[in-house]
């Protein structure tokens, strides 16, 4: 990877941030006709083209089993990009120039001839588009296809061993979550990957880490002297992390019935948010320094026993889940989970973290809320409503309406000493005059630049799985598994989840209605 450069941001009072520069490359999307490519990847690349962020030497090819022409492939992605891109309306001339670099190769992933055709296409792309021999392979497929893809790429000599020469062509592989379905399968995948690639060539993607507000957690903590001193057990009473979805399984019944909320969301998205929130300051902002501190948090999670799972974990299904297409009528797969956990470090000892995620909840939203200890009411015992006014709550909104708000107590205007909660609110849209880029846009650029800061490392993935496996084992292997709760679609989850906090004298902070 070439040296990073200072790219100053615009506006008075801003300061340049050091970040890596994307390099010329050919991007190969295995599963190029699939849902991920249509909804996220190609629209993200088009948005980068609109912003002028793609490297000058760039081309992208989708690889899939479906027999179709390149023109048909482009037409399909034109339609889906017009629908899913954040840049609206579609810019005809920008799309035309982008589509000239968008191609398609049909073939079975288990057929060596597919990789021979791909190798020939890459050679032509180097000549026609100046991609310089650099390859970014994106596995937008089920994990079961990874062995065939790695075998085909290796036998076609499309995976280069990284060398000491920074100017030599490179090859990198981006893999989607979930990386395995438990610790054993994740380790097996890691061994397979390690047989073909060095760890620095592997980019395990979790799109939550590409969201602007998630990235801002580190800046918010370590770039503002007012907050970091309060980021510990002395001032924080408890922390809540919520990921709520309005939708159900939406035609993905078979996948979801095999995966469930713990494997699909908790193991990656929510534990990654927890690790970023609770980590110690890194020595530098280099990728491995940040990821080292995140792994420290995951390793410090208090182990769960069968007894503590029964006490501190609530799993549930929304009513009607078993009636969804391709879902077993006797399914025990949770669509909701709430976990009370502890990070046993000096900073967080004794502070409960409540993590929840569910489908078919009242609204979509992901947030972290930090509930500070209450100020003594000694001075305001006579104030009207003093006991009922909430204490200080700092909320980091990940999606939608990305931003940060701080709830404080204030005196209501008038002769009486009446306390009232008010908010100081920061929103990206109003502060910067535009919405945040899509997460995949940032992550794709980082992969092109070889910057792994926002990607999960092998030990991160395995440590997270070891924690989730404790819950899964208690649920599936115990002779007396925990109770499966139920909740009405459109509610905030089962009553058992409310009771989980009520035992500690707390209540869930419901997302804005």
Long-range contacts (C-beta under 8 A, 24 or more apart in sequence): 1-166, 1-170, 1-449, 1-450, 1-451, 2-166, 19-449, 19-451, 20-446, 20-449, 20-450, 20-451, 21-449, 22-53, 22-54, 22-55, 22-445, 22-448, 22-449, 23-55, 23-132, 23-134, 23-170, 23-448, 23-449, 23-450, 24-55, 24-56, 24-57, 24-58, 24-130, 24-131, 24-132, 24-134, 25-55, 25-57, 25-58, 25-131, 25-132, 25-134, 25-135, 25-136, 25-448, 26-58, 26-59, 26-60, 26-61, 26-122, 26-125, 26-126, 26-129, 26-131, 26-134, 26-135, 26-136, 27-58, 27-59, 27-60, 27-61, 27-136, 27-137, 27-138, 27-444, 27-448, 28-60, 28-61, 28-63, 28-118, 28-122, 28-135, 28-136, 28-137, 28-138, 29-60, 29-61, 29-62, 29-63, 29-138, 29-140, 30-63, 30-64, 30-109, 30-137, 30-138, 30-139, 30-140, 30-141, 30-145, 30-149, 31-62, 31-63, 31-64, 31-139, 31-140, 31-141, 31-145, 32-61, 32-62, 32-63, 32-64, 32-73, 32-104, 32-140, 33-62, 33-64, 33-65, 33-66, 33-68, 33-73, 33-76, 34-64, 34-140, 34-141, 36-140, 36-176, 37-62, 37-77, 37-140, 38-76, 38-77, 38-80, 38-84, 39-80, 39-84, 40-84, 40-207, 40-438, 40-440, 41-138, 41-140, 41-440, 41-444, 42-77, 42-80, 42-81, 42-102, 43-80, 43-81, 43-84, 43-85, 43-86, 43-438, 44-438, 44-440, 44-441, 44-444, 45-98, 45-444, 46-81, 46-85, 46-87, 46-94, 46-95, 46-98, 47-85, 47-86, 47-87, 47-437, 47-438, 47-441, 48-441, 48-444, 48-445, 49-94, 49-97, 49-98, 50-87, 50-91, 50-94, 51-437, 53-441, 53-445, 55-448, 56-130, 57-129, 57-130, 57-131, 57-132, 58-101, 58-129, 58-131, 59-101, 59-102, 59-103, 59-125, 59-128, 59-129, 59-131, 60-101, 60-102, 60-103, 61-102, 61-103, 61-104, 61-105, 61-118, 61-121, 61-122, 61-125, 62-102, 62-103, 62-104, 62-105, 63-104, 63-105, 63-106, 63-107, 63-109, 63-114, 63-118, 64-104, 64-106, 65-106, 65-107, 65-108, 65-109, 66-106, 67-106, 68-104, 68-106, 69-104, 70-102, 70-103, 70-104, 73-102, 73-103, 73-104, 74-99, 74-102, 74-104, 77-102, 86-435, 86-437, 86-438, 101-129, 109-141, 109-145, 109-148, 109-149, 109-152, 110-148, 110-152, 112-152, 112-155, 112-156, 114-152, 115-152, 115-153, 115-155, 115-156, 115-158, 116-156, 118-156, 118-158, 119-156, 119-157, 119-158, 122-158, 132-169, 133-169, 134-169, 134-170, 134-171, 135-160, 135-169, 135-170, 135-171, 135-172, 136-171, 136-172, 136-174, 136-447, 136-448, 137-171, 137-172, 137-173, 137-174, 138-173, 138-174, 139-173, 139-174, 139-175, 139-176, 140-176, 141-176, 143-175, 143-178, 143-179, 143-180, 143-181, 143-185, 143-189, 146-175, 146-189, 146-192, 146-193, 147-192, 150-192, 150-193, 150-195, 150-196, 150-197, 153-196, 154-196, 159-196, 159-197, 159-201, 161-198, 162-198, 162-200, 162-201, 170-201, 170-450, 171-201, 172-201, 172-202, 172-203, 172-447, 172-450, 173-197, 173-201, 173-202, 173-203, 174-203, 174-205, 174-447, 175-202, 175-203, 175-204, 175-205, 176-205, 177-204, 177-205, 177-206, 177-268, 178-259, 178-263, 178-264, 178-267, 178-268, 179-204, 179-268, 179-456, 179-461, 180-461, 180-465, 181-258, 181-259, 181-263, 182-263, 182-465, 182-468, 182-469, 182-472, 183-462, 183-465, 183-466, 183-469, 186-461, 186-462, 186-465, 187-462, 190-458, 190-461, 190-462, 199-457, 199-458, 200-450, 200-452, 202-458, 203-446, 203-447, 203-452, 203-455, 204-455, 204-456, 204-457, 204-458, 204-461, 205-443, 205-447, 205-455, 205-456, 206-268, 206-269, 206-272, 206-455, 206-456, 207-439, 207-440, 207-443, 208-268, 208-269, 208-272, 208-273, 208-366, 208-398, 208-439, 209-272, 209-276, 209-439, 209-443, 209-454, 209-455, 209-456, 210-438, 210-439, 210-440, 210-441, 210-442, 210-443, 210-454, 211-398, 211-399, 211-402, 211-436, 211-439, 212-402, 212-428, 212-436, 212-437, 212-442, 213-396, 213-397, 213-398, 213-399, 213-402, 213-403, 213-404, 213-428, 213-436, 214-273, 214-276, 214-398, 215-442, 215-454, 216-396, 216-404, 217-276, 217-277, 217-368, 217-396, 218-276, 218-285, 218-290, 220-396, 220-404, 221-281, 222-281, 227-394, 228-281, 230-372, 231-347, 232-347, 232-348, 233-347, 233-348, 233-349, 233-350, 233-351, 235-372, 235-373, 236-351, 236-370, 236-371, 236-372, 236-373, 237-351, 237-371, 237-372, 237-373, 237-374, 237-391, 237-506, 238-351, 238-352, 238-353, 238-354, 238-371, 238-504, 238-506, 239-277, 239-351, 239-352, 239-353, 239-354, 239-368, 239-369, 239-370, 239-371, 240-353, 240-354, 240-355, 240-356, 240-368, 240-369, 240-371, 240-508, 240-509, 241-270, 241-273, 241-274, 241-277, 241-353, 241-354, 241-355, 241-356, 241-367, 241-368, 241-369, 242-356, 242-357, 242-365, 242-366, 242-367, 242-369, 242-508, 242-509, 242-511, 243-269, 243-270, 243-356, 243-357, 243-365, 243-366, 244-357, 244-358, 244-361, 244-362, 244-363, 244-364, 244-365, 244-366, 244-492, 244-511, 245-357, 245-358, 245-359, 245-360, 245-361, 245-364, 246-360, 246-361, 246-362, 246-363, 246-364, 247-359, 247-360, 247-364, 248-318, 248-320, 248-321, 248-324, 248-335, 248-359, 248-360, 248-489, 249-321, 249-324, 249-327, 249-335, 249-359, 251-325, 253-324, 253-325, 253-326, 253-327, 254-326, 254-327, 256-327, 256-333, 256-335, 257-326, 257-327, 257-328, 257-331, 257-333, 258-333, 259-333, 260-333, 260-334, 260-335, 261-315, 261-334, 261-335, 261-336, 261-337, 261-357, 261-358, 261-359, 262-315, 262-334, 262-337, 262-468, 262-471, 262-472, 263-468, 263-472, 265-357, 266-337, 266-339, 266-355, 266-357, 266-468, 267-464, 267-465, 267-467, 267-468, 268-456, 268-461, 268-464, 269-357, 269-366, 270-355, 270-357, 271-298, 271-464, 271-467, 271-468, 272-456, 272-460, 272-464, 273-366, 273-368, 273-398, 274-343, 274-353, 274-355, 275-460, 277-368, 278-343, 278-345, 278-347, 278-348, 278-353, 280-345, 280-347, 285-453, 286-453, 287-451, 287-452, 287-453, 287-455, 288-452, 288-457, 290-453, 291-452, 291-453, 291-456, 291-457, 291-460, 294-460, 295-457, 295-459, 295-460, 295-463, 296-345, 297-343, 297-345, 298-460, 298-463, 298-464, 298-467, 299-463, 300-343, 300-344, 300-345, 300-348, 301-341, 301-342, 301-343, 301-344, 301-467, 302-341, 302-342, 302-343, 302-344, 303-470, 304-341, 304-467, 304-470, 304-471, 304-474, 305-470, 305-474, 306-474, 306-478, 309-470, 309-471, 309-474, 309-475, 309-482, 310-474, 310-482, 312-339, 312-340, 312-341, 312-500, 313-337, 313-338, 313-339, 313-340, 313-471, 313-474, 313-482, 314-338, 314-339, 314-485, 314-493, 314-494, 314-496, 314-497, 314-500, 315-475, 315-482, 315-484, 315-485, 316-358, 316-484, 316-485, 316-486, 316-487, 316-493, 316-494, 316-496, 316-497, 317-484, 317-485, 317-486, 317-487, 318-358, 318-359, 318-360, 318-486, 318-487, 318-488, 318-489, 319-486, 319-487, 319-488, 319-489, 320-360, 320-489, 332-475, 332-476, 332-484, 334-484, 335-359, 335-360, 336-361, 336-485, 336-487, 336-493, 336-494, 336-497, 338-493, 338-496, 338-497, 338-500, 339-471, 340-500, 340-501, 340-504, 352-504, 352-506, 354-500, 354-501, 354-506, 354-508, 356-493, 356-497, 356-508, 358-487, 358-492, 358-493, 360-489, 360-490, 361-490, 361-491, 361-492, 361-493, 362-490, 362-491, 362-492, 362-510, 362-511, 362-513, 363-511, 363-512, 363-513, 364-399, 364-400, 365-397, 365-399, 365-400, 365-511, 365-512, 366-397, 366-398, 366-399, 367-395, 367-396, 367-397, 367-398, 367-511, 368-395, 368-396, 368-398, 369-393, 369-394, 369-395, 369-396, 369-509, 370-394, 370-395, 370-396, 371-506, 371-509, 375-409, 380-417, 380-419, 382-417, 383-417, 383-418, 383-419, 384-416, 384-417, 384-418, 384-419, 385-418, 385-419, 385-420, 386-419, 389-419, 389-420, 389-421, 390-421, 393-509, 395-509, 401-427, 401-429, 402-427, 402-428, 402-429, 402-435, 402-436, 403-427, 403-428, 403-431
